[in-house]
């Protein structure tokens, strides 16, 4: 497993631990040891965590399948977090912090937010998209589903223009580009592959090597080798075009999953606004904004701004 993958796994595991501890603490509701049933997984004074409770709650927030099976150390970490949280909670209760007016006010605010979020989610869970809506979204956002012109390149990277010209002479005499890349290129990442840079689009090519490199690469014909080109690395390249793919449009079949996600996201945004408007129309709503005094900042926006869904990167646009 790569280092960044391990970091992701650790981060997700930590979030799962925290989420599960929060759920378990919220559901405690001051049940005493004598009223609990099942095998006791952990206990802090008169509060216990049973194995049944742990399993029930973990099942609801278990990690994604691609993180692998549940590991014992993850469970141990969750229990450790529960004990620490319970110790702190009991001490806070002993000090009367749990009855603090400020805390109770904040808890009411959190409760109100959670209830409204659950209501919205309940409405959004009813939303689905038909084949017609998917096709309509695809047509309206055609530009998101286009593939740019792509080229597959090889290059030989050297420090000076003189070195590049010497290699160019050897190429003109019939020597093989891949073999010369393996022998002379200073690009460690590609020299073993004969200088292969794989497929790239113009934007990515320019970002990596600069506009001079990109302009030279995209002006070549298949099999042609460029003149020495100075890139933004300050060194010189000889570039060979192996293959070129013309820009085109992906079919709905090719990108249906992406299109369906976008269409569903857009419809849910619209549904949310329509639902709030329907409640507004059935209620008595009064505003006296003049009581706030003269406007000194941005104008008040009654409705949240609804933006089109962000485009997802297509091939070569990552």
N, C-alpha and C positions, 0 to 999 in steps of 0.2 A: 504494500500500500504506500502511495506517495505521501510526502510530508503534508501537503495541503489537504489531502483526503483525510489523514489522521486528525488534522486540526478541525475539519468539518465534523467528523464523527464525535470528537471530544466536545465540541460546542453543542451539538444536537443532544448528546447524552446529558450534558449539564442542564440544558433547557428542560429536558424531560424530567430530570430530578427535581428541579425547582417547581415545575408545573404540578407534578404529582404531590409534592409536599404541600403546596398551596391547597390543592383539592382535598387532601386528607385532613389538613388543619381546619378548613372551612366546614367539613362534614362532622367534626368532633362533637359539637352541640352538647358538651358537658355530660357525656355518658360515662357512668362510673364503671369501675372494673367489675363489680358484681353483676352488672346488667349485660355484659358483653359475652358473646359466644364465639367459639372457634379458637384455633391455635393462636397464641400470643406471639407475635413477631418481635414486638418491642414494647417497653413500658416506661413511663416517666411518672412516678408517684401513682396517682389514681387514673391516669389516662393511658390507654393501650392502643396499639396498632395491631390488628389481627391479620393473619395471612390472607384470610378471605377478602378483607377490605383492600389490602395491597393489590391482590390479583385483579379484583373487580375494577379498581381505578386505573391500574397499569394497562389493562386491556383497552381502555378508552383512549389512551395517549401513547400507545406503544410506538417504538421507532419505525421508520420506513423499512421496508423489506431489504433494500439494498445496503442497509447497515449491518446486515447479518442477524444471527439469532441473539436473543437476550443473553447477556453475559453476567455471571454471578457478581462481578465487581460493580456492575451498574446497580443491581439491587442493594448491595451493601452501601453504596453511596447514597441511595435514596433513603434508606433507613437511618443513616448517619445524619442526613439533612433533617429528617423528621424529628429525631431526638433533639437536635440542636434548636430547631424551631419551637418544639414543645417546651423545652427548658426556658427559652426566652419568653414565650407566651405566658407560662405560669408565673414567672417573675414579674412580668408586666401587669398581670391580673392582681398579684399580691400587692403591687404598689398602687392599684386603682387606675392605671392608665387606660384599661379597657372601658372605663366609664367616663373618660374625659369628654366634655362637651364638644371640643374641637374634633376629637376622633369620631364621635358618633355622627357629627355633621358630615365629615368626609366619607364615612361609611354609607351614609344615605345617598350622597352624590354618586359614589361608586355603584351602589345598588340601582339607582335610577338609570345610570348609563348602561349597566349590564342588561337590565330589563328592556330598555329601548333597543339595544343591539340584538337581543334575542327576538324581539318583535320583527325588526327589519329582516333578520336572517330567516325567520319563519315565512315571510312573504317572498324573499328571494329564492328560497328552496322550491317554490312552486314554478319558477321560471324555467322554461326550456326553449329551444330554438328548432324550428322546422327546417326541412331541406330547402324550402323557398327562401327562408330568412338567411340561411347560410350562403346560398347562391347570390342573394342580393348584396350581402356584406362583401363577398368576393368581388363583385362587379364594382361596388362603390370604392373599394380600396385596392384597385388593380396594381397601383404603383408599388404596393408593399410586397407583391408577389412576383416581382421581376428579378431575373438573375442578370447581373452585370456581365460585361465582356470579361472573360477570364483567360489568362495565359499561363502555361506551364513553362518555367524557366530553369536554366542552369546558369551558373556563373563561376568565374574564376576571380578571386579577390587577391590583389597584390598591393604592395605599398607604393610603388612609383609607376609613372607613366612609361618609363623606359622598360621596366619589367613586363608591363602589359603588352608593349609593342613587340618585345622579343617572343612572347608566347603567341602573339598574333601571327608572327612570321612562321612559327612552327605549325600553327593550324593551317596556314596557307599552303604549307608543304605536304599536308595530308595527315598530320598527327591527330589522334583522337581527342576530342574535347574532354570526355569523361576522364580519360587517363591523365591528361594534363591537369585537370582539376584536382585529382587525387595526389598528384605529384607536387604541384606548385601553389595551389590555393592556400591562403592563410585563414580562410573561414573554417574553423575546426568542426563546426556543426554540420557542414554540408560536404566537405571534401571527401569523406568516405563514401558518400552517395554520388560521387562524380559531379558535385556542385549543384545537385537537384534542389530547387527551391519550391517544388510542388506548384499547384495552381494558386493564383492570386488575382485579385481584381486591381484596377488602377489605383483606387483610393488606398488600399492596404499596401500596395507596392510603393506608392509615394510616401506613405507614412513611415515605412521601414527604411527606405533608401534615398528618398528625396525625389524631386521632380525631374531632374536630369536623367536619373536611372529609369524612372517610370516612362518618360517620353521615349527614351531609346528602346526600351523593352517592348512597348506597345506599337512601335513603328516597324518592327521586324516582321519578316515573313517566316513561315515555318522552315526550320533548319538553318536559318541565317544567323550569323554571329555579328555582334555590334563592334564598332570601333571602341577603343578604350574610353570608359565613362567614369568621371569622378563623381562619387556619391557623397551623401552628407556625412559619411564616415571619414572623409578626407583621404580615402584610398581609391584605387582604380579597379574597375570591373571590366571583364569581357563577358557579355551576356549572349546566351544562345536561346532562341525560341524553339521549344520542343513541340508545343501544341497550342492551338487557339480555339476558344469556344466563344461563339457570338452571343451577344446579349439576347435574352428571350424572356418569355412569360411562362411561369409555372402553371400547370393545370390545377383545377380545383381538386382533382383526385390526389395530386401530389402533395397538396398542402391543406387537405380538408381538416385535419386535426387543429392546425393553427387557426384556420378560418373559423371553425366552430367555437374555439375558445374566445376569439375576438368578438364574434357575433353575440355570444352568451354574455360576455363582460359588458358590452354595449347595451344589451337589452336589460340587464340587471340595473345598470345605472339609470336608465330611463324609467324602469319599474319603480325604483326607490323614490324618484322625484314625483312620479304620478301618485304613488301611495301617500306621500306626505301632503300633496295637494288635495287629495280626496279627503283627508282628515281635516285639513284647513277649511275646506268648503263646508264641512258638517259642523264645525265648531264656531264659537264666538271668539274672535281674535281681535284684540285692541292693542294699538301701539300709539304711544305719545312721545315720539322721538324728540319733539321740541324741548322736552324736559332735560335732555342731555346737553342743551346749549348749542351755540353755533358749531357747525362742523369744522373741525380743525385737522382732520385726517382724511383717509380715503373714504369715498361715499359708502353708505351702508348697502350691502347687497342682500336682498331678501332671500334669494335662492342661491344655493351653491352653484358655482360655475361648473358646467359639465363639459369636459374636454373629450375629444375622440380618444379611443384607446391608443396607447403608445405602440408604434410599429415594432414588430419583432424582427431581429436580424435574420436576413436570408443567407443563403450560401455565399461565403466569401466576404460577408459584411460584419463579421464578429470583431 
